[in-house]
Amino acid sequence: MLVLSGCVSPITLNRAVGAYDEAITSAASKQLLMNIARAHHRQPIHFTGVSNVAATFDFRFNAGATPALGGLAGQVLMPIFGGSVAENPTISIVPVEGEEFTKRLLTPFQQSKLTLLLRQRYDIDLLLRLMAQEVRIQDSTRQVAYRNTPSDSLGYEMFRRVVLHLSAIQDQNQLYAEPLILDRTWTISAGSVTAEGFQALEKEFLVLYNKQENTYTLRKQVPGPILITNYDPDTLSPEERAQLSEEATEWNTNDVAFDIRPNRPGGEWPIKGTFRLRSFHAILGFLGRSIGDEPEYHVEKDPRTPPIKRDENPIATMELVVSDSAPPEADLSIRSHDRYYAVNTIGPLARWNQDAFQMLYLLFQMTITDLPRTGVPSITIAK
């Protein structure tokens, strides 16, 4: 009995953990689809989360004996074993709302989150089509903004061509996305520094003394904003690094700068500028509008762009299927406004759409705040 009890408990626990995990993930995924449908119908976005799962398992075993059937019935006893398992789950569900979450929902993503996903080997064109609201291209005198909005055909087509160009460079493994190392300098009066203070400064900075002005110049290299390039930034000359450091002071934390130079992979189209990132709320709105009000359309790459893979320029950032009945081939679907919504996971673009939905899920996890918890253990087992 003890051995049987010890075997059943881990099996039940493993099954329970897997079942709860699958249910919670499915619920969160369906909420994303539901909110895309709400955005499509211009309704408010809202989320509900599972803050805690407490499942108690009660294992009961019993044993007895009964006379054997036939033969020496009165002299031989047969053992009888029995048992039962009872589960009593308690699931805490709370609405995800409030000022803090609303601010996170409406605040544009920071560049660090884009580069975090980029380092997971996601396609840069998929990332930027989902996360960027516009590209600002720098010419000789000014920046020109091109919006990632299908209703703005001029801006949308330019935006698509720029991200395709970066994708072609990425396909050649020649795309760099690293923090720009900036040279920072400070000047302080030598009279304000004690001997102990000077020793502390030498540990953190390169210290140069100006005898004529009786000042110290402090220099230090610090990581700056992310810069996407078709060259290794470490190969730049000191003059080029100084120029980029000066330009970086004007970049916003919600912008991602890029610098594609000639005589390098993709250098047939030298281009420079910044991508301005969206908020998570704007991403849901973009996907909702793409179903009906502002459908995306095919855009051919720029003639100067190197060849790209056939499946890396789909029409839709994430293709959604809307039908009157539940699509039987869909991995996940929801019913809203008397119609069914699902991500298209069949055909040659199945991987692209699955990656886009996975990316959307990760971006939501980066947006959501910690849910309040009751403090009870997640799973308890009583025997």
N, C-alpha and C positions, 0 to 999 in steps of 0.2 A: 504493500500500500504506500509506504513512504517513497519507494522508487517510482511508482506510478504517479504519485503526487508531484514529485520533483521533475518528472518528464513533461507532464501536462502544463505546468505553470509557465516555463519559458516558451513553449509552443504558443500558448494562448497570448502571452505578452507580445511576442513577435507579430502575430497576426493582428492584434489590436493596434499596435503602433503603426503598422503598415496601412491598416484600414483607415485610421484617423488621419494619417498623413495624406493619403490619397483623397479623402473627402475634403479636407481643408484646402488642398491645392486646387481641386476641382472647383470648389466654391469661389475661391479667389479668381480663378481663370474665367468663370462664368460671369462674375461681376465686371471684369474688364470688358467682356463682350456686351454685357447689359448696358454699360455706360457709353460704349461706342454707339449703341442703338439709341440711347437717350440723347447723345449729342447729335445724331442724325435727325432726330425729331425736335431738336432745340429745347430739350428739357434739362433740368438741373442734374448735375453729376453728384452721386452719393455712393459711399462705400460703407459696408458693415464688415467687421472682423471678428474672428474667434480669438478671444483673449486668453482662454484657459480651457483645458480638457482634463477632468478628473474622472478616471474610470476605476471602479472598485470591483475586483473579481473575488468571488467566494467559492472556494473549492471544498466539496464535501464528499467523503468516502465512507462506505460502510461495508461490513463483512458479516457473514453468518454461515450456518451449515444446515443441510437438509438431508434426509435419508436418500440413498442412491436409488435410482429407478431399476426395479427388477432385481433378481439374484438375491443377495444377502441384504435385503432392504433394511432389515432391522438392526444390522450390525455395522454397516458402513455409512459414514456421513460424507456428503459432498460439499465442499466450500462454495460459498456464494459471495461475489464481490460486486459492489455497486458504487456509483458516484454521480455527482452532478456539478455543473459549473454555472454560476449565475453572474451576470455582468450588470453593473449599475452605473452607467456613465452620466456625468454632469458636465455640460458644455456651456461656457459663458460666451455670449455673443453681445458685442457692443457696437454702436454706430461710430464710425470714424469721422469725427467732426470737430468743430471748435476753431478758434482763431489761429492756433499754431499750425494745424494741419492745412487750413485754407491758405495760409501764407505759403507753405511749402508747395501746395498744389498750383499756386499762381506764380511762383517765383521761377524764372528761367533756370535751367540746369547750369551748373558750373562746368567749366572745361575739364576739370579733373575727372568728372563722371564719364564724359565722352571718351577720354583717353583710357580710362579703366576698362571700358568695354572694347575699345580698339585693341588693347593688348591681349584680349581673349580671342583674337583672330577673327573678329566679326568684320564683314566687308564695310569699308569706309563709306561706300555709296549708300548702303542700307542705313547705316548709323546716321548719316547726315540728312538723308531724305526724311527720316523719322524725327530727328531731334532739332534740326536747324530750320529757322523760319525765313532766313534770307542770307544771301552772300553779298558782301560789300567788296567790290573790286577796285583796287587802287590804280589810278592812271597817273599821269605826270603831275596833275594839279589837284585832283580831288578823288573822293570815293563815290562810286555809283552803286546803289543798292538794287538787288534783284531778288524779288520775293519768291519763296517756295509756295506759290499759290496758283493752281491751274487757271483761275479766272484771269490772272495777269499773265497772258501768254508770253509776252516779251521777257518778263522776269523769270517765269517758271522754266522756260526753255534754256535760258542762260544758266540758271541754277543747276538744272539737270546736266548740262554739258560740263560744268565745272566739276561736279562730283564724279562724273564718269571719267574725267581726265585723271583725277586723283586715284580712282579705282584701278585704272590701267597701270599707273605707276606702282600701286600696291601689288598688283598681280606679278610684277617683275621683282618683287621683294626689294624695291628701291625707295620705299616711302618711309621717312623718318617722322616720328611724332614724340619729341622729347622736350623736357623743360629747357628753356633757353637760360644759359648761365650768364648772369648779369654782373658787371663790375660796379660796385657801389663805393663811393668815396664820401668821407666826412672831414671837415676841418674844425679843429678845436684849439683853444688857446693853450699854450704850453704851461702857463702859470696855473691853470685850473687842474693840472694832473699831478698827483702825488707820486712818490716812488712806488708805493704799492699799487696805485692805480695804473701806472705805466706798465708794470709787470703783467697785470691782468689784461691790459689792452693788447700786449704782444702775443698773448695766447689766442686771441680772437681775430686780430687784424694785422695787416702789414702796415707798419708805422713808419712814416717819413717825417723828418724834422726840417722845418723851414727856419733857418737861422735869422734871416732878415726880418721876417714877420713874427718870429717867436711863436710858431704854431705847429701843431702836429696834423698831418694828413693821414687819415685812416682809410685803408682799402680792404675790401672783402668781396669775395665772389659768393653770390647767393642764387639759388634756383629761382628763375622767373617764370613767366607764363609759358604754356605749351606752344610750340611752333611746329607746323607740319611742313616738311621740306622734301625735295628730291636730292638732297645732299646731306652729308654729315656735318652738322654745325661746328664740330670741333676742328674742321679743316679751314674755317674762316680766318682771314687775317685780322689783326687787332683793330684795324680801321673799320672793317665790316662788322665786327662784333660790337664796336662802339656805336655804330649807326643803328644796329638792331636794338641795342640796349636803350637808346634814346626813343626809338619808335615804340618799344614795349611799354613805356610809361603811359601811353595813351590807350592801351588795350584794356578792355573790361574783362572781369573774371567770367562773365557769361559769353564771351567771344572766344573763338578759336582762330588764331592767325595761321596763314599758310604763305609759303614763299617758294614758287617753282621757278628755277633759274635755267637759262639756256646752257647748252653743252653738257647736260645731264639727262638721265632717263626722263622722258616726257618734256624735255626742254624745247621741243618744237613749238610749244605754246607757253611761253613764259607768262606767268600770271601771279599776282600778289594781292592779298586782301585778307578779310576775316569773315568767318561764319558767325552769325548771331543765333544763339540757341533758344529753343522754345521752353515753355513750362510744360508740366505733365498735362495740365488742363488743356493747353493749346494743342498738344499731340492728340488727345482724344477728340477734340473738335475737328482737327484736320482729317482724322480717319472717318469721323462721322459724316463730314461734308463730302468726302470722296465717294460715298455710296450713292449720293444723288445730286446735291446742289453743285458740287465742284468735282466732277470725275476727272481723274488723271488721264493722260493720254501719252502715246509714244513720242519720245524725243530722240532723234538720231544724235550720235556723238559728233563732236567737232572734227572736221577733217584732219586737224593736226594731232588728234588724240591717237595713241597707239592702239592696236587691236585689243578688243575686250572680249571676255567670254560671252557666249550667246545668252546664258541664263542670268547675266548680271545687269541687264537693262530691261526689267519687266515694266509693264505699264503702271501697275499699282505698287505703292510702297508696301502695302499688305492687302492682298486680295481677299475680300469678304464676299460670301455667298448669302444672298437674301432670297428666301423662297417661301411659298405658302405652306409647305409641309416640311417635316424634319428631314434634312438630308441624310440618307442612310450611310453614306461613306464618310461623314464628318466625324473627326475625333471628339469634337466638342461643339455643342450648339446650345442656343438659348431661344426662348420664345418671348417676343416683345411686340406690342402693337399688332397682334394677330399675325405676325410673320416670324420666321425663323432666321436667325443670324448665326453664321459659322465662318471660320477661317478655311479658305480653300486649301486642302491638304492632299489633293490629287493632281496628277499631271506633272509636267516638267518643272514647274515653279513651286512644287510642294516644299522643298527644302528652304527656299527663300522665304515663303510665307511662314513656315514654322519658326525660322530664325527671327523673323520680325515679331511674331507673337511672344517668343521667349524674351526678346529684348524689351518688349513692352512690359512684360511681367517683372523683369529686373528693374526697370525704371520706376515702376510702381513701388517696389520694395525699397528703392532709394528715396522715395517721396514720403511714404507712410511713416507716421510717428509710432513710438512704442505704445502698445495698447495697455490699459490698466489691468493688472492681474490681482486675483483674490488672495494669493499667497498659499493656496493649497497645493499639495503635490500633484504632479501631472498624472501619474498612474500609481495606484496602490493595489496590492494583492493581499487578500486575507485567506488564510487556510485553516 
